[in-house]
């Protein structure tokens, strides 16, 4: 996501908490998603077995990732799919533009793709004079509003129907104001349908790429993904290199976990399996299919045995739905493409701790994200890892910006605490001083912020040892 102003996480949080309508919208949506998930995974034993299976599939793929990517490229090429590799988002964006220019294309119709958001693809192509249209309903709404997605799965989750009605009235010519949901859907469908047939290039994401068969799997509910991948003569699929799995038989358990966790469905309305461009004699489908595989720091993550578990993510968004922080501030407060617990882990690795290290503080470590993750990513442990890396703890720091969140005053305070508690007499003197003047000391810095929503603890006038002596009780 292109930065238009410096990232100020605290200011973003304050703004989000002050927006009462945002809070209502998020609570309503998140409550509904959690209820649906619980209903579809009512059998806890079945869910536990399914999660273990999903975790095993992803870990096995990551352990053989270079080999599987090579196999995927070979199978896709044999099927007629053109494979492109990109180490950085700049290289990926340039590759997409080159494909469009080679076909004299000026309009791209896009299915939902978080990777394209990570690439900042829309802004890049628009700067090059290309027209880019989001065709997923939620993405279409926020594109009209000029906003980035607020959620991995439900990009317009922060909007209610009244707000959407106003956006349609203002942004779509000759559109009357209506709050009728069916009417709003019809307006979007009519607007988008005209563009599907004029788009020269369609772009989609990839949920799973099967190395065994060279198959690209795309999960969706609206049919827009199928339109983007079959109507335009050129289809470009973009994926992070971690999306590969070894065998086709490994897709069903992952699909079950993804749909149940993301939207509380047994299966989505559409499940697309793309293996080749249009063959001779076939009546539909693109004439060319391109697969773009992006690294953007994923290889470095793969090298760390602990951090590589963040690459297990199947982008279901359920950790967001269960996070007490995300539910109150929404995705835009996080300032980057991936919000919530998974964003707190992968964004600092993509962007560097100096830019995104503050995200790791947006967690109560209540463990909910780790408990609901369908592929058992230990998100609380990885969030703590980001915090340690940020302050420079440990000798195995590997995330860019290691130690940049370390503050001298905080270091000195903890050193003083350790010194005082190492020597009993010094500890006794410290306790005596605090019992006399501690409660009258002004609350400064982080302590002042901490006590704005909490009652400050008071120092006892007498120590436990003193109280024991007064009662005549023995003590060590």
C-alpha positions in Angstrom: 0.0 0.0 0.0 1.5 3.3 -1.0 2.2 5.6 2.0 0.6 9.0 1.8 1.6 10.1 5.3 3.8 8.8 8.1 2.4 5.8 9.9 1.2 6.9 13.4 -0.3 3.8 15.0 -1.4 5.5 18.2 -3.1 8.3 16.3 -4.9 5.7 14.1 -6.1 3.9 17.2 -7.5 7.0 18.8 -9.3 8.0 15.6 -10.8 4.5 15.2 -11.9 4.3 18.8 -13.6 7.7 18.5 -15.6 6.5 15.5 -18.8 5.1 17.2 -20.3 4.1 13.9 -17.2 2.1 13.0 -17.4 0.3 16.3 -21.0 -0.7 15.7 -20.3 -1.9 12.2 -17.4 -4.0 13.3 -19.2 -5.5 16.3 -22.2 -6.5 14.2 -20.1 -8.1 11.5 -17.6 -9.8 13.7 -20.3 -11.3 16.0 -22.0 -12.8 13.0 -18.8 -14.3 11.6 -17.9 -15.9 14.9 -21.4 -17.4 15.3 -21.3 -18.9 11.8 -17.8 -20.4 12.4 -18.9 -22.0 15.6 -21.9 -23.5 13.9 -20.0 -25.0 11.0 -17.3 -26.4 13.3 -19.7 -27.7 16.0 -17.8 -31.0 16.4 -14.7 -30.0 18.3 -13.0 -33.4 17.8 -13.5 -33.2 14.1 -12.2 -29.7 14.0 -9.1 -30.7 16.0 -8.3 -33.5 13.6 -8.9 -31.2 10.6 -6.7 -28.5 12.0 -3.9 -31.0 12.6 -4.3 -32.3 9.0 -4.2 -28.7 7.6 -1.1 -27.9 9.7 0.6 -31.0 8.5 -0.1 -30.3 4.8 1.3 -26.7 5.0 4.3 -27.7 7.1 5.1 -30.5 4.6 4.9 -28.1 1.7 7.1 -25.5 3.4 9.7 -28.1 4.2 10.0 -28.9 0.5 9.1 -25.5 -0.9 11.9 -25.0 -3.5 11.3 -28.5 -4.9 7.5 -28.0 -5.1 7.8 -24.6 -6.7 10.1 -26.1 -9.4 7.6 -28.9 -9.9 4.7 -26.4 -10.1 6.5 -24.3 -12.7 7.3 -27.4 -14.8 3.6 -28.7 -14.6 2.2 -25.3 -15.4 4.5 -24.8 -18.3 3.6 -28.2 -19.7 -0.1 -27.2 -19.4 0.4 -24.0 -21.3 0.5 -21.6 -18.4 3.3 -19.0 -18.6 5.2 -18.7 -15.3 6.9 -15.5 -14.1 9.0 -15.0 -10.9 9.4 -11.8 -9.0 11.6 -11.2 -6.0 10.2 -7.7 -5.2 6.8 -6.0 -5.6 8.4 -3.6 -8.0 9.5 -6.4 -10.2 6.0 -8.1 -9.9 4.2 -4.8 -10.9 6.5 -4.3 -13.9 5.8 -7.9 -15.0 2.1 -7.3 -14.9 2.4 -4.1 -16.8 4.6 -5.7 -19.5 2.0 -8.3 -20.1 -0.7 -5.7 -20.5 1.4 -3.6 -22.8 2.3 -6.6 -24.9 -1.5 -7.0 -25.6 -2.2 -3.2 -26.0 -4.5 -3.6 -23.0 -5.9 -0.5 -21.2 -8.5 -2.1 -18.8 -7.9 -4.8 -16.2 -10.8 -6.4 -14.3 -9.7 -7.8 -11.0 -10.9 -10.6 -8.7 -10.1 -10.3 -5.0 -6.4 -10.6 -4.3 -4.7 -9.6 -1.1 -1.3 -10.2 -2.9 -2.2 -7.5 -5.4 -2.8 -5.2 -2.4 0.6 -6.1 -1.0 2.0 -5.2 -4.4 0.2 -1.9 -4.6 -0.8 -3.0 -8.1 -3.8 -0.8 -8.6 -1.9 2.4 -7.8 1.0 1.4 -9.9 -1.1 0.6 -13.0 -3.2 3.7 -12.6 0.0 5.8 -12.5 1.0 4.1 -15.8 -2.3 5.2 -17.4 -4.2 1.9 -17.0 -7.7 1.5 -15.8 -8.2 -1.1 -13.0 -11.6 -2.2 -11.8 -12.2 -4.3 -8.7 -15.1 -6.7 -9.3 -15.4 -8.3 -5.9 -18.4 -6.4 -4.4 -16.6 -5.4 -1.2 -13.5 -4.4 -3.1 -15.7 -2.5 -5.6 -17.3 -0.6 -2.8 -14.0 0.5 -1.2 -12.5 1.3 -4.6 -15.3 3.7 -5.1 -14.7 5.1 -1.6 -11.0 5.5 -2.3 -10.1 3.3 0.7 -7.9 0.1 1.1 -9.5 -3.1 2.4 -10.3 -3.2 6.1 -10.3 -7.0 6.3 -8.6 -9.9 4.6 -11.9 -11.6 3.6 -14.5 -8.9 4.0 -12.8 -5.8 2.6 -15.8 -3.4 3.3 -16.7 -4.9 6.7 -16.4 -1.4 8.2 -19.3 0.0 6.1 -23.0 -0.5 6.7 -25.7 -0.4 4.0 -26.5 3.3 4.6 -22.9 4.2 3.9 -22.7 2.0 0.9 -25.9 3.5 -0.5 -24.3 7.0 -0.2 -21.2 5.8 -2.0 -23.1 4.4 -4.9 -25.2 7.5 -5.2 -22.2 9.7 -5.3 -19.8 7.6 -7.4 -22.0 5.8 -9.9 -23.7 8.1 -12.4 -27.5 8.3 -12.4 -27.8 6.1 -9.3 -30.6 6.9 -6.9 -30.2 6.6 -3.2 -31.5 3.3 -1.9 -30.8 1.2 1.2 -32.4 -1.9 -0.2 -29.6 -4.6 -0.2 -31.0 -6.4 -3.3 -31.2 -3.1 -5.2 -27.6 -2.2 -4.2 -26.4 -5.6 -5.4 -28.2 -5.2 -8.7 -26.6 -1.7 -9.2 -23.2 -3.2 -8.7 -23.9 -6.2 -10.9 -25.1 -4.0 -13.8 -22.1 -1.7 -13.5 -19.6 -4.5 -13.4 -21.2 -6.7 -16.1 -20.5 -4.0 -18.7 -16.8 -4.0 -17.8 -16.2 -7.8 -17.9 -16.7 -7.9 -21.6 -14.5 -4.9 -22.3 -11.6 -5.8 -20.1 -8.6 -7.1 -22.1 -6.9 -8.6 -19.0 -8.3 -10.3 -16.0 -6.4 -10.8 -12.7 -7.0 -13.1 -9.8 -5.3 -14.4 -6.7 -4.5 -18.0 -6.0 -5.7 -19.8 -2.9 -3.9 -23.0 -3.5 -1.4 -24.0 -6.3 -1.0 -27.8 -6.8 2.5 -28.8 -7.7 1.4 -32.3 -8.7 -1.0 -31.2 -11.5 -0.1 -27.5 -12.1 -3.6 -26.5 -11.0 -4.5 -23.0 -9.7 -7.4 -23.1 -7.2 -9.5 -20.0 -6.6 -12.2 -19.8 -3.9 -15.1 -17.3 -4.2 -18.7 -16.6 -3.6 -19.8 -14.1 -6.2 -18.8 -15.5 -9.6 -16.8 -12.4 -10.4 -13.6 -14.4 -10.1 -14.8 -16.9 -12.7 -15.7 -14.0 -15.0 -12.3 -12.4 -14.5 -10.6 -15.7 -15.3 -12.6 -16.8 -18.3 -14.1 -13.7 -20.2 -11.0 -11.6 -20.8 -8.6 -13.1 -23.4 -5.6 -12.9 -20.9 -5.7 -14.1 -17.3 -2.9 -13.2 -14.8 -2.9 -15.1 -11.5 -0.7 -13.8 -8.7 0.4 -15.7 -5.7 2.9 -15.7 -2.9 5.4 -18.6 -3.1 4.0 -20.1 0.1 0.6 -21.0 -1.6 1.9 -24.2 -3.2 0.8 -27.6 -1.9 2.1 -30.9 -3.1 -1.0 -33.0 -4.1 -4.5 -32.4 -5.3 -5.8 -34.6 -2.5 -4.5 -32.1 0.0 -6.7 -29.3 -1.2 -10.1 -30.6 0.3 -9.1 -30.3 4.0 -7.6 -26.9 3.4 -10.7 -25.8 1.5 -12.9 -27.0 4.4 -10.8 -25.1 6.9 -10.7 -22.0 4.8 -14.4 -21.7 4.0 -15.5 -22.6 7.5 -13.1 -20.2 9.2 -13.5 -17.3 6.8 -17.3 -17.1 6.3 -18.8 -20.0 8.2 -19.6 -22.0 5.1 -19.2 -25.7 4.4 -18.1 -24.7 0.9 -18.2 -21.5 -1.1 -20.5 -20.9 -4.1 -17.7 -21.2 -6.6 -14.5 -23.3 -6.5 -12.4 -22.7 -9.6 -9.6 -25.1 -10.8 -7.5 -23.5 -13.5 -5.1 -25.8 -15.3 -4.5 -24.3 -18.8 -5.6 -21.6 -21.2 -8.4 -22.3 -23.7 -7.7 -25.5 -25.7 -8.7 -26.0 -29.3 -12.4 -26.8 -29.6 -13.3 -25.2 -26.2 -15.8 -22.4 -26.3 -14.6 -20.2 -23.4 -11.6 -19.4 -21.3 -8.6 -17.1 -21.8 -6.3 -17.5 -24.7 -3.3 -17.0 -22.3 -2.8 -17.7 -18.6 0.1 -16.3 -16.7 1.1 -17.2 -13.2 3.2 -14.7 -11.3 5.0 -16.0 -8.2 6.2 -13.4 -5.7 8.8 -13.7 -3.0 8.9 -10.2 -1.3 10.8 -11.5 1.8 9.1 -14.9 2.1 12.4 -16.7 1.4 14.0 -15.0 4.4 11.0 -15.9 6.6 11.3 -19.5 5.4 14.9 -19.6 6.6 13.9 -19.1 10.3 12.4 -22.3 11.8 10.1 -20.4 14.1 9.0 -17.6 11.8 8.4 -19.9 8.8 5.2 -21.0 10.6 3.7 -17.7 9.7 3.8 -18.8 6.0 1.3 -21.5 6.9 -1.4 -18.8 6.7 -4.3 -19.5 4.3 -5.7 -16.0 4.6 -9.0 -16.9 6.2 -9.1 -13.9 8.5 -10.5 -15.7 11.5 -7.7 -14.4 13.7 -9.0 -10.9 13.0 -12.6 -11.9 13.8 -11.6 -13.2 17.2 -9.0 -10.5 18.1 -10.4 -8.0 20.8 -8.1 -5.3 19.4 -9.0 -5.7 15.7 -12.7 -5.9 16.6 -12.5 -2.4 18.2 -10.3 -0.6 15.8 -10.7 -2.2 12.4 -8.2 -2.9 9.7 -7.4 0.7 8.6 -5.8 1.6 12.0 -3.0 -1.0 11.3 -1.8 1.2 8.4 -0.7 -1.7 6.2 -2.2 -4.3 4.0 -2.5 -7.2 6.5 -4.2 -6.2 9.8 -4.9 -8.1 13.0 -2.8 -10.8 14.6 -1.4 -12.2 11.3 -0.5 -8.7 10.2 1.3 -8.1 13.5 3.5 -11.1 12.6 4.1 -10.8 8.8 4.0 -7.1 8.2 7.1 -6.3 10.3 8.9 -9.0 8.4 7.8 -7.5 5.0 8.2 -3.9 5.9 10.9 -4.0 8.7 10.6 -3.4 12.4 11.5 0.2 12.1 8.4 0.9 10.1 5.9 -1.7 11.4 7.3 -2.9 14.7 4.7 -1.1 16.7 2.0 -3.4 15.3 3.2 -6.2 17.7 2.0 -4.0 20.6 -1.6 -4.3 19.4 -2.3 -7.6 21.2 -3.5 -8.5 24.6 -1.9 -12.0 24.1 -5.3 -13.5 25.1 -4.4 -16.6 22.9 -7.7 -16.4 21.0 -5.9 -16.0 17.6 -3.8 -19.1 18.2 -6.8 -21.1 19.4 -8.9 -20.5 16.3 -6.2 -20.5 13.6 -7.2 -23.3 11.2 -3.6 -24.4 10.4 -2.4 -23.9 14.0 0.0 -21.0 13.6 1.2 -20.1 17.1 0.4 -16.5 16.6 0.8 -15.3 20.3 4.3 -16.8 20.3 5.2 -15.1 17.0 3.8 -11.8 18.2 6.1 -12.1 21.2 9.0 -12.9 18.9 8.3 -9.7 17.0 8.3 -7.8 20.3 11.7 -9.4 21.3 13.2 -8.6 17.9 12.0 -5.0 18.1 13.8 -4.4 21.3 16.8 -6.3 20.3 16.5 -9.3 22.7 18.2 -12.5 21.8 21.2 -13.2 19.6 19.2 -14.7 16.7 17.6 -11.5 15.4 16.8 -11.9 11.7 14.0 -9.5 11.1 15.0 -6.2 9.4 15.2 -3.4 11.9 16.2 -5.7 14.8 16.5 -3.6 17.9 15.1 -0.4 16.5 12.2 -0.3 19.0 14.7 -0.4 21.9 14.5 2.7 24.2 17.4 3.8 26.4 15.1 4.9 29.3 13.3 1.6 29.3 16.6 -0.3 29.3 17.9 1.7 32.2 14.6 1.3 34.1 14.8 -2.5 33.9 18.5 -2.5 34.8 17.7 -0.5 37.9 14.9 -2.9 38.7 17.2 -5.9 38.4 19.9 -4.2 40.5 17.4 -3.3 43.3 15.9 -6.8 43.4 19.4 -8.4 43.5 20.4 -7.0 46.9 18.0 -7.3 49.9 19.2 -4.2 51.6 18.9 -2.1 48.5 15.4 -3.5 48.0 14.5 -2.6 51.6 15.7 1.0 51.1 13.8 1.2 47.8 10.6 -0.1 49.4 10.9 2.4 52.3 11.4 5.4 49.9 8.4 4.3 47.7 6.2 3.8 50.8 6.9 7.4 51.8 6.9 9.3 48.5 5.9 6.8 45.8 2.2 7.6 45.9 2.8 11.3 45.5 5.1 10.9 42.5 3.7 12.2 39.1 2.8 9.5 36.5 5.1 10.1 33.5 5.5 8.6 30.1 4.1 5.1 29.5 2.9 5.0 33.1 0.7 8.0 32.5 -0.8 6.4 29.5 -1.3 3.1 31.3 -3.2 4.8 34.1 -5.6 6.7 31.9 -7.8 3.6 31.8 -6.7 1.9 35.0 -6.4 2.7 38.7 -2.7 3.2 39.6 -1.5 0.7 42.2 -0.6 2.2 45.5 2.6 1.5 47.4 1.9 0.0 50.8 3.0 2.1 53.8 4.6 -1.0 55.4 6.4 -4.0 53.9 5.3 -7.6 54.5 8.2 -8.1 56.8 7.2 -5.1 58.9 3.7 -6.4 59.2 4.9 -9.8 60.2 7.2 -8.3 62.8 4.3 -6.4 64.3 2.2 -9.5 64.5 5.1 -11.5 66.0 5.1 -13.9 63.1 8.4 -15.6 62.1 9.7 -15.0 58.7 12.9 -15.7 56.7 
